[in-house]
């Protein structure tokens, strides 16, 4: 299924990319090259490439957040840049920690520039994100920086739990959902609320927009879990059955484990195994996960979280056009060929 890209994404890209490039230009040339390559702006030799930069969902949310509070989208631009910088920080480090060698159909930054280059570039982006917010005049900037800082702590907690789960045999569905709420939901909560913070919105609106973002983040990650097993590499940019190949305890897998029975026992034995698995074995494990209900449960939970997003938005007073764009954006990021 091919979805129409929401206007908010295109508008967000138009506003955010020039500002993002200007901020990245502040970096040391070596680190600037790493970031520009990671974003798809240049190739490994530093030669410019057309397009690049991903969908920029998080900046689009930040700009809509400002508009939800009655301000022009431009008021949310520092937040849009900040959340995208944090997102890139997390991806640069995650690719290294997970040993991923491909992102968006090309080698990951750490495989090109080394682990040290990816780590330092990520560190630099995290520092820039806070700096960009604090360069805005007024108390709202400090409030936004504090919220972003707390969001980063939740993001790091989620990533730490994800790594810990690799060696745990007692991971539950509740554990996995809590981990994903931090790893993905925290930054989307910031994205959906920081524009409103910079616009001077009250706590009720900021908190509700953060809940919308958090719910959207959970739904997004659940769909990502589905794609990690059953996704088309043309959509995911990763090899087929990638999460099973790395024996990741994603939500569909943990749901299948909790279901019990022979399928769960065979799946458990696979997860504690070592070595390379054949394509046939991985396909068989995917079938076990599906037979045990992992795919259906994850799909239903993603739909439930998306419905919760819609309910939160409809409880708020905001321009109808902005509400419609936030709903369209939520559907866009959760209906990725699952």
N, C-alpha and C positions, 0 to 999 in steps of 0.2 A: 504494500500500500504506500503510495506517495502522497504526502500531505503538503498543502500549500504553506509556505513559510509565512508566519504572521507578520503584519506590517510592523509590529513592535520590534521584531528582530532586525528587519532591514533598517528601520529608523535608528535603532540602538547602535547598529554597526556604523552607520554614517556619522553619528555623534561621537562614539567612543573610540574608534580606531585612531583618528588623528591625535586625540588626547593621550591614548595609550602609547602610541609611538613616541610622542614627545617625552613622556615619563621614562620609558625604557631607554631613550637616548641619554639619560643622565648616568647610566651605568658605565662601569669600566668597559673599554672596548671588547675585551675577551668575554666578559659576562653578557654584554649586549649581543654578541654574536650567538651565544648559546640560546638566549631568550628568543631572538629573532628567528633562529632555526626552529626552535620548539614551536613557535607560533605559526610557522609556515611562511614567514615573510622572506626568508632567504634560504639558499641551499647550504650544504656543508662547507662549501668554499666561500660563502658570504655573498654569492650573487643573488640579486633580487628575484623573487618569484611572484607571479600574479596571484591575486586572491590571498588565501590563507587566513588563519586566525580562528577557525572554528565558528560555531553558531553565535557565540556571545549571548547566551541565554541570561546569564547572571547580570551583565550590564543592562540588558533590556528590562529586567525586573526592577533594577535600581531606578531607572529613569521613569518607569511606570509608577513606582512607589512615590516619587516626588509629585507626579501628576495626580495620584490618588489623594494626596494631601492638599490639592488645589494650587500647586506651584508649577511653573514651567519645567519641562523635562530637564533643561540645562542645570537646574538647581541640584539635581541628583547626579550630575556628571562625575564629580569627585568620588562619590560612592560607587558609581559604575566602574570607574577605573580601579578603585581599591579592591573591590571584590574579584575582579578579573585577575589582578596581580596575585591575590591570595590563591585563586584557583590554579594559576600556573605554577605557583610555588608548590602546591600540593601535588600536582601532576608530575613535576620534575622529580620530586622526592619519591612519590609512589612508584613511578616506573622503575626507579633504581631498587627500592626495597622489594618490589614484587618480581624483579628480574625480567620485566617486560622488555622485549627487544623491538617492538613495533607499535607505533601509534599513528593513526590517520594514514595508514598504508605506507609508512616509511620508517626508517630506523629511529628509535627513541634517542633523545639528546645525550643520555649517558653513554650510549654505545658509540656515539660519534666523538664526544668531547671528554669522555672519561667520567668516572664517579665524582671526582673533585670538582669538575666544571659544572655538573648538574647540581651538586649540593650547594656550591657557592652562589650559583645563579638563583636558586630557589631562596636562599637566605636573603639575597639582595632584594628580591621581589617582595618578600614579607616586610622588610624594613621600609621599602618604598610605599607599600600600601598604607601603613599608618601615617607616614609623612604626608602623603597626598591629602588625607582627611584633615590633618592638623594644620595644613596650610590654608584651610578655609577659615575665614574670620568668624568669631562668635562662639558662644557656648555650645551650640549644636554640634560643632566639629569635635569637641572633646567628648560629648555624649556619643557621637557616632564612632569615635575611635575606641571608646570603652566597650561598646557593643561588639565591634569587630574583633577586639582582643579576646573577649569572652567566646565569641564564635570560633576563633582560631583554636582556643583551648579545647572546645568541644570537638572540633575537627581532628585535632591531634589525638585526643582521647579515643575517638572512634577508630583512627588508624592503628593506635597501639593495641586496642582490643582485637582488631582484625588480625594483626600479627600474632597475638597471643592465642587466638582460636586455632591457629595451625597446629599447636601442640596439645590442645585440649580435646578430650573425648566426650565431655559432658556439656557441650554447647547446646543451648535450647533456642527455640524460635524467638522467644522473648529477648534472649541475649543478643541474637543476631539483629533483630529489629532495632534494639537500643544502639548497637554499634553503628548501624547504617544511618540512624538518626543523627549521630554525631559526624560520621565520615562524610555524609552528603547533605543531610538536612540542615546542619548548622550554618553552612555557608549560604545555602539558598534562603534560609531565614534572614540572614543579614542582607542578602541581595534584595529581598522583597520589602525590607523595612528601612534601610539606611537612607534611601532617598527621601522618605517621609520624615526621618529624623532631621536631615539637613533642611527640610522645608518647615521645620518647627512644629510638626504634628504632636498631638498629645499622646499620652501613654496608651490610651485605649486603641487608637488607630495603629500605632507602631506595634503594639503587642499582637493585634489581630493579623496584621500583615506578616509579622514574623511567624505566626502559627500557620498561615497560608503557605509561606515559603518552606517551613519545616515539613508540613504534610506533603507538599509537592516534592521535596527532596526525598522523602521516604518512597513515594510512588515512583519517582525517577529511578532510584536505586533498585527497587524491586523489578522494574522493567529491565534494568541493566543486568540483573541477575538472570533473568529469563534469556536475554540475548547472549549472556556469557556461556550458556549451554546450547541453546537452540538457534542462536542468531546467525544471520548470513554475514560472512566476513566482509562483504561489500558494504554492509551497514555498520558493522562494529569496528572495522579496521583491525580486527584481531583474528587469529586462526580459529577455525571451527572448533567447537567444544573446548574453548580456551580455559574456562574455569574448572572443568573436570580434568583437563590436562595438568593443571597445577594443584589438583585435589583441594580446591577451595571450598570451605564450608559456607556456601551462599545459602540464601533463604530456601530455595527449592530443595536443596540437598538436606538441610536440617529438618525441614518439614517431612521429607521422606524418611529420615532417620527416626523421627518421633512417631511415625506411623507404625513402626514395628513390623514384625513378620520376617519372612525369608528374604524379601527384597531389601529390607533395612539391614539385615545381617550381612548380606553380600556387599551392599554399599559400604558398610562400616569397615569390612575387610579391605575393600579397595582403598579407602581413605588413609588407612595406616600403612599401606604398601609403599614401595619405593620403586624407582626406576621408570623407564619410559613405557607407556602403554600404547598398544596398537590402536589404529583408528577403529577397528572392529570392537575392541574392548571398550573404548570410550563411548561408542555408539550404544553398546549394550548397557553401560552404566546410565547413560541418558534415558534409555527406555525404562530402567528400574526406577529412576527418580520420577518419571512421568506416571508410571503405573502406581506408585505409592502416593500419588496426589500432589507431588511437589509443584508441578507446573500449574495445575488448576488453582491450588490454594494461593500461590503467589500472584497469579493473574487477578483473582478475586480481591485480594488485599490491596493491590495497586489501584483497582477500581474504587474500592472503599475509601482509600486515602484521597483520590481525586475528587470524589463526591464531597468529602469533608472540606477540601479546598474551596469548592463552589459554595458550600454553606457558609463558610467564613466570609467570603467576599460579599455575599448577599446580605450579611448582617451589618455591613458597613455602609456609611453614607459617603459616596464618591461619585464623580461624573460617570454617567452610564457608559460612555465610550471607553473610559479607562477600565471599568469593570469587565466589559466585553473583551478588551485586549488581554487582561490578566487571565480570563477564562480560556481564551484562545491559546495563549502561551502555555498554560497548564496542559491543555489537551495535546498540543504540539509535542511537548517533551515526554509525554507518557504514551504516545501512540506511535512508537518507532518500530513498525514492522514486527510486532510481537506475535 
